Amino acid sequence: MMEVPQGRFDLARGETDDGSLRAWDAADEYILNHLAEAAVRATGSILVVNDGYGALAVALASQGASVVSWGDSVAAHNALELNLATNRLGSADVQALPSTQDLEGIFDLVLIKVPKHNSLLEDQLHRLRLVLGDGSVVVVGGMTRHVHTSTLDLFESILGPIKTSLARKKARLGFVDFDASLRGGQNPWPLVWEHDGIKTTNWAGVFSARKLDIGTRFFLEHLPAAGFTSAVDLGCGNGIVGATFLQQHPSAHCTFVDESYGAIASAQATVKACGSSERARFIAADILSAPEDLLPEPGSIDLVLNNPPFHSNAALSSQASNEMFSASHRFLCKDGQLLVIGNRHLGYHVALNRLFGNCETRASNSKFVVLQATR
């Protein structure tokens, strides 16, 4: 239960059943306490950026505010919807927008949670310049481990001067004095680079957005050569794995699934550049909470390609990989295959053997292993 000046709120993460993981952090509490202590008017047009599980939006909505929640995570927006309902607040009071969608109008109050990746913050700050006015109040919050000199430099160079607070419970606030005359430079996102003839688009915040990571490079070397007509690129990121599969299987179809809006936008652009869009489907969804009718039908897929994350935000967790493996088992037809790339130390073979009854090593090197499980 989160207790702040705005009230007591029952909040859940939604993406995991691990009860030890809270749906808010000290930065959320610090921001909400500051709004009350400084008597900041939480009225008018309010924008909340990167609101992990809806803690800020729920607290503000409870005060009758109309809020726009802007972020990259489908899971975060699902958690927001869940927490609004749990706390008997109407979903109409909060408008959830994907980070890939441009904002409109001028916001009176903007609350920014510092994301893990500076690239996502950089893109967001460039786009925020267009919806800030001379009277806009901008409050930044983050855990101290996420607020670096480079983070503050981004605010200084794109929005204007920022003053920081003393740390409280390992969280820190920042107060931006928006400078409309500041040039801010050119927004470099999304980036485009090429690997093996595939022009790859990368929105900010997408995993390994600046270049192909060594794990994916190793995975691409060990994709199946033939014999598959349908695939799912599960946790698709920029889509290069699924796009490579489509190039290698000219009569096959591939469904791209990711809980990041930026990842799905990246994958769509990557596949379009390959001329394979007519053989592709794109789904922005959190596997844990997505409606069944949104995902591929059970038993309908020949092959699932998966590079699972091993964390849930900043917390290490096997929940994401286990849910992906379970979803893969549902999607696959008889004799269908799941191929998984992961660091050797993660021990994915244990979960795969338990779920599929089999698991073999397709390829390995000193750091990574490609595992195959058959339905």
C-alpha positions in Angstrom: 0.0 0.0 0.0 1.5 3.4 -1.1 0.8 6.1 1.5 1.4 9.7 0.2 -0.3 13.1 0.9 -2.8 12.4 -1.9 -4.0 9.2 -0.1 -3.5 5.5 0.4 -3.4 3.4 -2.8 -3.4 -0.3 -3.4 -0.9 -0.8 -6.3 0.2 -3.9 -8.2 2.8 -4.4 -10.9 0.6 -6.6 -13.0 3.5 -8.0 -15.1 4.6 -10.4 -12.3 3.2 -12.4 -9.5 6.3 -11.8 -7.3 4.8 -10.1 -4.3 8.2 -8.9 -3.1 8.4 -6.4 -6.0 6.6 -3.1 -5.3 4.6 -1.2 -7.9 6.2 2.2 -6.8 9.5 3.5 -5.6 10.9 6.2 -3.4 11.1 8.6 -6.4 7.3 8.3 -6.9 6.8 9.1 -3.2 9.3 12.0 -3.4 7.5 13.5 -6.3 4.1 13.3 -4.7 5.3 14.6 -1.4 6.9 17.5 -3.2 3.7 18.4 -5.0 1.9 18.6 -1.7 4.7 20.3 0.3 5.3 23.0 -2.4 1.6 23.3 -3.0 2.1 22.7 -6.8 -1.3 23.0 -8.5 -2.0 19.6 -9.9 -4.7 20.9 -12.2 -4.9 21.9 -15.8 -3.2 19.8 -18.4 -0.9 17.2 -16.7 1.6 14.9 -18.4 3.3 12.0 -16.6 6.2 10.4 -18.5 7.5 6.9 -17.8 5.1 6.2 -14.9 6.3 2.7 -14.2 3.1 1.1 -12.9 0.8 4.1 -12.7 1.6 5.3 -9.2 1.8 9.0 -10.2 -1.2 9.0 -12.5 -3.4 7.1 -10.0 -2.5 9.5 -7.2 -3.2 12.6 -9.3 -6.4 11.1 -10.8 -7.6 10.6 -7.2 -7.5 14.4 -6.8 -9.7 15.0 -9.8 -6.9 15.8 -12.2 -7.0 14.9 -15.9 -3.8 13.2 -16.8 -1.9 12.0 -19.9 0.4 9.1 -19.2 3.1 8.8 -21.9 5.6 5.9 -22.0 7.1 3.0 -23.9 5.8 0.0 -22.0 2.6 -1.9 -22.7 3.0 -3.6 -19.4 3.1 -0.2 -17.6 -0.1 0.9 -19.3 -1.8 -2.4 -18.4 -0.7 -1.9 -14.8 -2.1 1.6 -14.8 -5.5 0.4 -16.0 -5.4 -2.3 -13.3 -4.5 0.1 -10.6 -7.1 2.7 -11.6 -9.8 0.0 -11.3 -8.4 -1.4 -8.0 -8.6 2.1 -6.5 -12.0 2.8 -7.9 -10.9 5.4 -10.4 -12.3 5.8 -13.9 -9.9 5.0 -16.7 -11.4 8.0 -18.5 -9.5 10.2 -16.1 -6.1 9.1 -17.5 -5.2 8.9 -21.1 -2.5 6.4 -21.8 -0.4 7.2 -24.9 2.5 5.2 -26.4 5.9 6.9 -26.5 5.9 6.6 -30.3 2.9 8.9 -30.5 3.5 12.7 -30.6 1.9 14.8 -27.9 -0.4 17.7 -28.6 -1.1 21.0 -26.8 0.8 22.7 -24.0 1.0 21.0 -20.6 0.9 23.0 -17.3 2.6 20.3 -15.2 5.0 17.6 -16.4 6.3 14.9 -14.2 9.2 12.8 -15.6 10.4 9.6 -14.2 14.0 9.1 -15.4 14.2 5.9 -17.5 17.0 3.4 -17.4 18.2 4.3 -20.9 19.4 7.8 -21.7 18.5 7.2 -25.3 14.8 7.1 -24.5 15.1 10.2 -22.3 16.9 12.1 -25.1 14.2 11.3 -27.6 11.4 12.2 -25.1 13.0 15.6 -24.1 13.3 16.6 -27.7 9.6 15.9 -28.3 8.6 17.5 -25.0 10.0 20.8 -26.1 7.0 21.1 -28.5 4.5 20.8 -25.6 6.0 23.1 -23.0 5.2 26.8 -22.5 6.7 29.6 -20.4 4.5 28.7 -17.4 5.0 24.9 -17.6 6.2 23.3 -14.3 8.6 20.4 -15.0 9.5 18.0 -12.1 11.9 15.2 -12.6 12.2 12.2 -10.3 14.5 9.1 -10.2 16.4 6.8 -8.1 19.9 8.2 -7.6 21.5 5.2 -9.4 19.6 6.4 -12.6 20.4 10.1 -12.2 23.9 10.6 -13.6 25.8 13.7 -14.8 24.9 12.6 -18.4 21.2 12.6 -17.4 21.4 16.1 -16.1 23.4 17.2 -19.1 20.5 16.0 -21.4 18.0 18.2 -19.5 20.4 21.2 -19.6 21.1 20.9 -23.3 17.6 20.2 -24.5 15.1 21.8 -22.1 17.1 24.3 -20.0 18.7 24.6 -16.5 17.9 22.0 -13.9 18.3 22.2 -10.2 18.5 19.0 -8.1 17.2 18.3 -4.6 18.9 16.5 -1.8 18.6 12.7 -1.9 15.8 11.1 0.1 15.5 7.3 0.4 18.0 7.1 -2.4 15.8 9.1 -4.7 16.4 12.6 -6.1 14.3 15.3 -7.7 15.1 17.8 -10.4 13.4 21.1 -11.3 13.7 22.3 -14.9 13.5 26.0 -15.8 12.3 25.6 -19.4 14.1 27.8 -21.9 12.1 28.2 -25.1 14.9 30.0 -26.8 17.3 27.0 -26.4 18.1 25.4 -29.7 18.2 21.9 -28.2 19.9 20.3 -31.3 18.5 17.7 -33.6 16.7 14.6 -32.3 18.9 11.7 -33.5 16.1 9.1 -33.0 15.2 6.8 -34.5 18.6 5.5 -35.7 19.1 3.4 -38.8 22.0 1.1 -39.4 22.6 -1.9 -41.7 23.6 -5.5 -41.0 24.0 -8.1 -43.7 22.0 -6.0 -46.1 19.1 -5.5 -43.7 18.4 -1.8 -43.0 17.5 -1.8 -39.3 15.5 1.0 -37.7 15.9 1.5 -33.9 13.7 3.8 -31.8 15.1 5.1 -28.6 15.1 2.7 -25.7 15.1 -0.4 -27.8 17.6 -3.0 -26.8 21.0 -2.5 -28.4 19.7 0.4 -30.5 23.1 1.8 -31.7 24.5 -1.4 -33.1 23.9 -5.2 -33.3 24.7 -6.8 -30.0 27.0 -9.9 -29.9 24.2 -12.2 -28.6 21.9 -11.4 -31.5 24.8 -11.7 -33.9 25.4 -15.2 -32.6 21.7 -16.1 -32.8 21.5 -15.0 -36.4 24.3 -17.4 -37.3 22.2 -20.3 -36.1 18.7 -19.7 -37.4 17.1 -22.7 -39.1 17.8 -22.8 -42.8 14.5 -24.2 -44.2 11.4 -26.1 -43.4 9.3 -23.5 -41.6 6.3 -21.6 -42.8 5.2 -19.6 -39.7 7.3 -18.0 -37.0 6.9 -15.7 -34.0 9.8 -13.3 -33.1 8.9 -13.1 -29.4 10.4 -10.0 -27.7 11.3 -8.8 -31.2 13.2 -5.6 -30.3 14.2 -3.9 -33.6 12.9 -6.9 -35.6 16.2 -8.0 -37.2 15.8 -11.7 -36.1 12.3 -12.0 -37.6 13.3 -10.0 -40.7 16.3 -12.3 -41.3 14.0 -15.3 -40.9 11.6 -13.8 -43.6 14.5 -13.2 -46.0 15.7 -16.8 -45.5 12.2 -18.2 -45.9 10.6 -16.3 -48.8 7.2 -18.1 -48.5 6.9 -17.9 -44.6 5.0 -15.5 -42.4 6.3 -14.0 -39.1 4.5 -12.4 -36.1 6.5 -9.8 -34.2 5.6 -9.4 -30.5 7.0 -7.0 -28.0 5.8 -5.1 -24.9 7.7 -2.0 -26.0 5.9 0.4 -28.4 9.3 1.6 -29.7 10.3 -2.0 -30.4 7.2 -2.7 -32.5 7.6 0.6 -34.4 11.3 -0.4 -35.0 10.3 -3.8 -36.2 7.7 -2.5 -38.6 10.2 -0.1 -40.2 12.9 -2.8 -40.4 10.6 -5.3 -42.1 9.2 -2.7 -44.4 12.7 -1.8 -45.6 13.2 -5.5 -46.4 10.0 -5.5 -48.5 8.4 -8.2 -46.3 5.6 -6.3 -44.7 2.9 -8.4 -46.4 4.2 -11.5 -44.7 4.4 -9.9 -41.2 2.1 -9.1 -38.3 3.0 -6.8 -35.4 1.6 -7.0 -31.9 2.4 -4.6 -29.0 1.5 -6.8 -26.1 2.6 -7.9 -22.6 2.5 -11.7 -22.8 1.4 -12.0 -19.2 -1.7 -10.0 -19.5 -2.5 -9.9 -23.3 -6.0 -11.2 -24.3 -5.7 -14.6 -25.9 -7.4 -13.4 -29.1 -4.7 -10.8 -29.6 -1.9 -13.4 -29.8 -1.3 -16.3 -32.3 -3.7 -19.2 -31.9 -2.6 -22.1 -29.9 -0.9 -24.8 -32.0 -0.6 -22.6 -35.1 3.1 -21.8 -35.2 6.1 -23.8 -36.5 8.9 -21.8 -34.9 9.4 -19.3 -32.1 12.5 -17.2 -32.0 13.2 -15.7 -28.5 15.8 -13.6 -26.8 14.2 -13.1 -23.4 15.0 -10.3 -21.0 16.1 -11.5 -17.5 14.9 -8.5 -15.6 11.7 -6.8 -14.7 12.6 -3.1 -14.9 15.6 -2.9 -12.4 14.8 -6.2 -10.7 16.3 -9.4 -11.7 13.5 -11.9 -12.4 12.9 -15.2 -14.3 9.2 -14.3 -14.6 9.5 -12.7 -18.1 11.5 -15.7 -19.6 9.2 -18.2 -18.0 6.1 -16.5 -19.4 7.7 -16.3 -22.8 8.5 -20.0 -22.7 4.9 -20.9 -21.6 3.5 -18.7 -24.4 5.8 -20.4 -26.9 4.6 -23.8 -25.8 1.0 -22.6 -26.5 1.8 -21.2 -29.9 3.7 -24.1 -31.2 2.2 -27.0 -33.2 3.2 -30.6 -32.7 6.9 -30.9 -33.5 7.2 -27.1 -33.6 10.5 -25.6 -32.3 11.4 -22.9 -29.8 14.9 -21.4 -30.3 16.2 -19.4 -27.4 19.4 -17.3 -27.1 20.7 -16.4 -23.7 23.8 -16.0 -21.5 25.1 -19.4 -20.5 24.8 -18.7 -16.7 21.0 -18.1 -16.9 20.2 -21.8 -17.0 17.2 -21.6 -19.3 17.6 -25.3 -20.0 16.1 -26.1 -16.6 12.8 -24.3 -17.3 12.7 -25.6 -20.9 13.2 -29.2 -19.9 10.4 -28.8 -17.3 8.0 -27.3 -19.7 8.7 -29.1 -23.0 10.2 -32.3 -21.6 13.3 -31.8 -23.8 16.0 -29.3 -24.5 19.2 -29.5 -26.5 22.0 -27.1 -27.2 22.0 -26.0 -30.8 25.2 -23.8 -30.5 27.3 -22.3 -27.8 30.4 -20.1 -27.3 32.1 -18.8 -24.2 29.3 -16.4 -23.4 26.1 -17.5 -25.1 24.1 -20.6 -25.8 21.3 -21.3 -28.3 18.8 -23.8 -27.0 16.2 -25.7 -28.9 13.0 -27.2 -27.4 10.5 -29.2 -29.4 6.8 -29.3 -28.8 
